[in-house]
C-alpha cells in the first residue's frame, strides 16, 4: 500500500454517489484494485486486520470474566460466548464490507446516515462510554503488584500501590501509539508478541498439565445452549446470597430446554453473577465498539478502496503518511464485481479462519486454568483479583504447595515457594499482565481512531487541515483520553469499571449491529449489499446483545449507584484499584 492517498483513477464519466446525509462530503471516485490471491504457499496474504484484532480479543473477557465464570460453574455457560463470537464474526465482515467499498471506517459510515452527523455524535458518545473506562489498566495492576510483592495484593494495605501502578501502566501503554510510522504497525508488533507468548504458555500448560476431562467440559460448554445458573438448594430465601445461617451454596445449573421437555416451569435464575456473565458476553471476542477498528485496519492494510485513502500516522516517525478527508468509491461494472467478490471472500476467509478460532481458543485456554487448577465453586469476594486468581493454583499444581509463615507483628504473612512453583506462578501472572495491558493499548487506539476518523471527515473546519496533519489530531485526542483515564483510575474501583464497561459494551454492540444493517442497505449500491440472510443475522445479533444489556442494567445499576454513593461519602478517602 502507498503511504500517500492516490488520486482518482477512474473514468471521467463516473460521478460518485452521495447518499445519506448531505452534511457529509461526497465521496471521491477511483478504481477497485485486485484482491490478493490466496494459496497455501503465500498464506501470509491471509494475515491482516484479524491478527491485531485476534490478539486484542484475548483480553478482559477471556482473562477476567471467563475464568470467573468457569471457576464457579465449570464450562457449561460458555455457550453464551459462542453466541457472542458468532454475532461478532458477522458484524466484523459487514463493517469491513463498507470499508472495501468506500475506504472509510464504519464509524464514518454511521455519521453518513440520516438524520445527520450531529445526531449520531450524541448517540455514540453515550454508547462508547464503556470504551473510555480503563478497566483493563486497573486490572493489569493486580498481577503487576503481585509480582512486585511476591503475593496477591490486599486492598486494605496495598490500595495506594495498586492505584499508582494502574496509572503508570495506563500511561506507558499509550506510548506505543505515538511512535512507529503507522499506529497500525506498532499495534501489529505488540499484538503478535502477545499472541506468541501467551498462547505458547497456555498451550504448554494445556498439553502437559491438564486432563482430557477438562477439555471435554470446556468444549461441550461452548454448545450447551440454554444452560443457566439457578438458585442453589442451600439458598433458603432464594435471594442468590449466602445469608447468615445458610450453609455454603453449591453452584447449580439447569437447562431451560430440558426443563420444558420435562413439563417443568422456568427455574428460578440465580442472578448473583449476572454482571460477570453479561460482561463475558460483552467482552468475548472484542465486544462493544472495540470491533469497529477492524474496518480502520482494513483501510490501513490497503484492502479494497482503502489502498487509495491512506492511514493514521504516529506523531513520531510518520510525517510522510497522509490520510484523505473523504472516502473513495468505485463504479459498479462487470469487471469491478469480479474483483469485489474476491475482496469479500478475502475478508470472510480471514474472519472465519483466523479471528473466530483465535477467539474460541483464547477463551478456552484461560478457562482451562480455572477449571483445571481451582476448586469447583470458587467465588472471589473481591472480583478485581480475577486477573491473578489462577496463578496460585497453577504454581501449586506444577511446583508443589507453598509454605506460609504467619507474622507475629501484624504484618502480611511470609510465603515461601518451591522454585518451580515460583517460576510458573510468575509466568502466569506475567501472562495475565501481558493480556490485560496490551488489550488496554488496542482498546485505547480503537477509541481514538473511531473519533479522530469521523471528526476528520465530518467536521468542516478539520477538512481544511492538510492531509499530513492527521497525526497531530490523533495525538491531541490521545492526550485528552489520557487525562480522563487517570481521573477514573484514581477514583473508581477496577471491578466496578469492568461491570459497567460490560453493560455498556452490550448496548453499543447491539445498537451498532442494527445500525450496520441499515448502513449497508442504504449507502451501498444494490449489487454490493449483503444478502437478506446476512442482514437478518445482524438484526438477531443486535437483539441478543441488547437483551443481555437490559438484563444486566436491571440487576447491576442499583449496585453501581451504591458504589457511587460510597465514593461520595466523606468516609471514602481511599480506594482499592
N, C-alpha and C positions, 0 to 999 in steps of 0.2 A: 504493500500500500504506500502511496506517496504521502509525505507529511503535509504538503500544501494542497488544499482543495483544488481540484481540477475544474476548468471552465466547462460550460455547457458544450456537449459534443454530439448533439443530435440534429436532426434535420430541421430546417428553418420553418417548416410548416407545422411543427408541433407546438401548440400553446398549452403549457402545463395547466392543469385544472386548479381551481381554488375553492374546494368545498368547505362546508362548515362555517365557522365564524370568520367574517371578513375583517375582524380586528387583527387577525394573524396574517403575516405576509404570505403572498402567493409563492408556491414552490418554483424552483428553477427546473429546467429540463436537461436531461442527459441521456446517455445510453447505458443500459444494464450490462455490466461486464459478465464474462463467463464465470461459472462456478468451478471450483477445483474438482478434479476427477479423483474420486476415492478408490484406491486399490490397497491391498494388503502391504505392498512394498512402499507405499507412501502414506501409511496410516497416520503420520503426524499431521496430515491435512485435516484430520478429524478434530484435532485439538485446537480449541479456540476459546470463546467465552465460557463454555461449560467447565473448563479446567479451573478458572478462577472461581466460578460460582459453586462448583462441586466442593472445592476446598473450603469455601466460605460456609457451605451447608453443614460441615462438621463443626458446629458451633454451639450456641447456647442450648438449643433444643436437644441436641444429641448428647452433650456432655453434662447438662444440668437436669433438664426435665425428664429425659428418657430414663436415666438411672434412678431418679427419684421414684418414678412410676414402677419400674421393674423391680426395684428393691422391695417395694411393698406388695405388689400384686403379681410379680413374675412377668412373663412376656405376653400374657393374654390380652392386654389392652393396646398392644402395638398396632392393631388394625386401624386405630384412629389415625396413626401416622401414615398408614398405607393410603387412606382416602386423601389425606393432605398432600402427599407427594404426587399422587396421580393427578389431582386437581392442579398442582403447580406445574407439572410437565406440560399439560395442555396450555396453561396460561403462558409459560415461557415461550412455547412455539408461536403462539399467536401474537405476543408483543414483538417477537423477532420478525414475524411476517410484515408488520407495519414498517419496521426499520429497513428490511430488504427493499421495500418499495420506495421509501422516502429518504433514507439516510438519516432520518431523525429518530431520537429515542421515543419510546411510547409516551413518556410524560409530556413531551411537546404535543403529541397527538391528542392527548386528553384535553389540552387547552385549546385545540382547534375545533372542538365540538361546541355546539350551542348549549347554553346562551352566551358563552364567551369566556375569555381567559380570567377576568376578574372574579367571576362566579366560581370557577374551578380552583382559583387560588385560595379562596376562603375554605372550600370543602377539603382540599388536600392538605392544607396546613393543619387542620384538625386531625385528619386521618393519619397523617405522617408523624404525629407527636410521639408515637411509640418508638419510632426510629431515632428520635432525638435523645431518648433516655439511655445513658451509657451503662446499662446494667451489666454488659459484658466486661467492661473495665473494672467495675466494682467486684464482680465475682472472680475475675482473674487475680485480684489481690489476695484471695484466700489461699490458693496453692503457693503463691509467691511468699506470703507471710509464713506459711508452714515450712517452706524450705529454709527460710531465714531463722525461724525459731526452733526448728527441729521437732515440732509438734503442731497439732491443729490450733489455730488461734482461738482465744477465748474473748467473747465480746466485752465482758466487763473490764478486762485488763489490757486488751490489745486493740481496742476500738480506734485509738488515735493512729497507731501504726497502720491499720487497715485503711483508714481514710487517706493518709499520706501516700501509701502505696497505690491506691486506686487512682489518685490524681496524677502521680508520676507515670504510671502505666498509660493512662489516657493520653497524656501529652506526648509521651515517647512514641505512641502508635500513630500519631498524626505526622511525625517527621517523615516517614517514607512517602507520604502523599505530596511532599514538596520537592522531591528530587527524582532524577532518573529519566528525564526526557518526557515520555508519555507517562501519566499517572498509571495507566493500564499496565504498562510494562513493569513498573515497580510492584504492583499488586500481584502480577503473574509470578514473579520470582518468589515473593513471600509465600504465596499460597502453594506453590509447588514444593517448597521446602517443608511447609507444614504437612502437606499430604504425605510426603515420603516418610517423615519422622514418625508422625502419629500413627498412620496406618501400619507402618512397619512394626512398631512396638506392639500395637494391639493384635496384629496377626500373629506375632510371635507368642503372645500370651494365649491366644485362641488355639494355636496348634499344640503347644506343649503343656498348658496348664488348665485347659477347660475340658469338660466332659461332653460326650455326644448328646447326652440328655439335655444339657444346657442349650445347645444349638437347635435341638428339636423343639424345645419350648419357645425359643425366640422366633424361629422360622414359622412355626404354626401360629404364633401370636399375631403375625402380620396378616393372617387371613381368618382369624376368629371373629368375624363380623357380628356385631350385636352383643358381645360380652361386655358387661358393665359391672362396676362395684356396687354392692348392695349393703344395707345395714347389717352389721355383724350380729350374730346371735347373742353375744355378751352385752350388746348395747341396749339396755333395758328401756330407756326412754326414746330410743331411735332418733337421737339428735346428731349422730355421727361423731360425737365427742366422748372420750373416756372420762366419765364423771366419777367423783368420789363414791366408793362403794362398789363400782363396777370392776370386774376382772379385766385384764388386758384384752383388748379387742383383737380377734383373729380375722385378718382380711378375708372377705367373702366375695365371690364373683358368681354371676348368673348370666345366662344367655337369653336375651329377650325372645328370640325365635323359638327356643326350646320351651320357655315358659308358656308362650302362647299355644304351642303344639300340644302341651300337656293340659291345656284348659285353665291355666292359672292366670290371675290378673298380673298387671305390671308389678315388678318388685319395687320395694322401697329403695330408691337410689341413695347411695352414700355420697354426699356432696362435699365431704370434708377435704377432698383432694381436687375439687373441680378446677380451682385456679391453676394448679400444676398440670392437670390433664389438658386443659384448654391451651395453656402455654406450649405444651408438647405439640398439639395440633398446629399451633401458630408458627412455631419455630422449626418444626421438622422440615427438612429441605432448606429453604431460605426463609420464606414467610413474609407476610406484610407487604410493604412496598420495597423490601430489600431484593425482591425478584427483578424489579424494573431495571437495574443496571445491566442485566443481560442484553437488553436492547441497546444500551450505550456501548457495551463491549462488542456487540455485533457490528456496530458502526466503526469502532476503533480498530477492530480486526480487519476492516476493509472489505467486509462481506456485502454483497448486493450493492445498492446505491451508496452505501457508506464509504465506498472507495473514493467517491468524488467529494466528500464533505469535509473530512479532516478529523481531528482528535483534540482532547483537552490535554495541554502540556503541563508539566510540573513547573513550579516557579524557578527551580534551579535546573538548568540543562535542557530546557525545552523551548528556547527562544525561536527556533526555526519552524516550529509546528504551529499551524493555524487551524481554526475551526470556523467554517462558514456559518453565517447567521441563519441561513434558510436551507431547508432540505431540498433534495433534487429527485425528481421522479422521471420515469421513462414512458415512452409511447408504447401502448399495448399493440403488438403486432404478432404475427405467427412466429417470427424468429425470436422475439423477446419472450414469448410464452414458453418456448422450449428452454431457454436459459432460466426463466423464472421457476419452472418445475424442478430444475436441478438444484437451485438455491434452496427451495422449500424442503426438498429431500435431504439436503445437506444439514440444515438446522434440526430437522426431525431425527436424523441419524445421530447427531451429536447429543441431543437431549435423551433419546432412548438408550443409547449405548454407553454414554459416559455419565451424564448428570444423574439420571434416575438410579442406576446401580450404585453410584457413589453415595447417594442419599440413604438407600436401604442399608448398605454396608456400614456407612458412617453412623447410623443409629444402632445397628445390631451389635457392633463391636463394643462401644461404651456400655450398652445394656448388658452385654455378656459379663462385664466386670462385676456389676451389681448382682446379677443372677448367680454367678459362679462363686463370688468371693464374699458376699454379705448374707447374713441370716435372713430367711424369708420373713417378710413383715416389718423389715427395718423402716422406721419413720423418724426422720430427723426433727427434733424440736426446733432447731434453727435451720431453716431451709437454705440460708445463704452458705452453709457449709457443704452444699452438694458438690461444689467444684473439687472438693478434696475427700469426699466421703468414701471412695473406693480405694484410696491409696493404702490405708491401714490394712484392709482386707487382702489386697494384693501382696503387700510386704509380708504379712504373716503366713499366707499360703505358700509363697515361694521360698522365703528365707527363714521361717520359723518365728514363733511369737516373741514379742518384746518383753523386757523386764522393767516394771515400773517401780520406782523408789519414791515413796511419799516423803515430802519435806516436813520438817518439824517447826519451821518458822513461818508457815502460812504461804510460802511461795509456791509456784507451779511445781508439780512432781517432775522428777527426772526420769527420762525414758532412755533405756539402753537397748540398742537394736543389734542383732547379728548383722554381719557385713552384707550378706546377700539380701536380707530384709531391707537394709538401708538403701541399697542400690535400686531395688525395684520400687520402694516407697518414693524415693526421689524421682525416679523416671516417670512414675505415674503422675506425680504432682507436676513435673515439668510438662508432660503432655497435656494435662489439664490447663496449665497456664498458656501453653502454645496455642491450643484450640481456641480458648476464650479471647486471648489478646489479639491474635491475627484476625479473628472474626470481628473484633471491635474495629480494626483498621478498615476492613472491607465494608462494614456497616456505615462507618463514618463517610467513606468515599461515596457510597451509594446515596446517602442523604445529600451530600454536597453536589454531586453531579446531577442529581434529579433537579434541584432547584437552580443551579447555575445554568444548566442546559435550557430549561424552559424560560428563564429570565433573559438569556442571551437572544432568544428568538422572539419572545412575547413583548418585551418592554421596548418601546420605540427609542428611548434615549440610549439604551445599550446597543441597539442595532447600528448606531452611528459610530461605535467604537471600531478601531482597526481589528481585523480578524486575528491578529497576532497577540492581542491583549486578553484573550480568554483566560490565560493562566493567572493574570492579576485578579480577575474577578473570582476565580476559584480560590485563590489564596485569601482574599478578603473574607469570603464566606466561611472559609476554614477557621479563621481567627474568631469570628463570631460564634461558631459552633463550639470552639474550644472553651470560650468563656462560659457559655450556657452549661456545657458538660461539667465543668469544675464546680459550678454552683450546685448542680443536682447531686454530684458525688459528695459534696460537703454536707448536705442537709437531708438526704434521703437514703434509707437503707437499701442494700442491694437486692434483697428478696422482694421488697415492695416494687422496686423498679422492674424486676423480672416479671411479676404477675401482671402489673399494669401494662407493660410492653406487650405481653402475650395477648391480652384482651384487645388492645388497640390494633395489633397486627392482624387479628382475625377480621375486625371491622374493615380495615384498609384493604386486605386481600379480597374479601368478599365483594365489597363495593367495586373495587378495581376490576375484578373478573367480569362483572356485569357491564362495566363501562367499556372494557376492551371489546366485548361482543358488539357493542354499538359502534365503536370507532372503526373496526374492521368491516362493518357493514356500510357505514355512511361515507367514510373517507377513501376507501379503496375502490378501484374500478370493479365492476361486477365479475370480470374474469379472474380477478386476483383474490376475491373474498373467500373466507373459509366456508366449508360445507355447512349445511344446516345442522348436521350431527355434531360437528365441532363447536358450532355456536351454542348448541344445546348443552354440551359438556361444560362450556364456560359458565352458563347460567346455573347448572346444577352445582358446580363447584362454588360459585358465589353464594348460593343459598346455604350450602354446608358450612362455609366459614362464617357467614353472618349468624347462623343459628348458634354455633359454638360461642360467638362473641356475646350474644344476648344472654345465653345461659350463664356465662361467666360473669356478666355485669350484674345480674340479679343476685348472685351469691357473693361476689367479691367486692363490689362497690361499697357496701356498708363497712366491710373490713378496712378498705382503703381510707374511708372517711375517718374511722377511728385512729388509723395511723397518722393522718394529717392533724387530727385534734391533739394527739400526743406530741407532735412536733411543735404545735403552737402553745403547748403547756409550758409554764415557767420552769417546770422540773426537767424539761427536755434540753439539757445543757450539752450533752454529748450524744453520739450515736454510734452503733457498730456499723462498719462499712457494709 
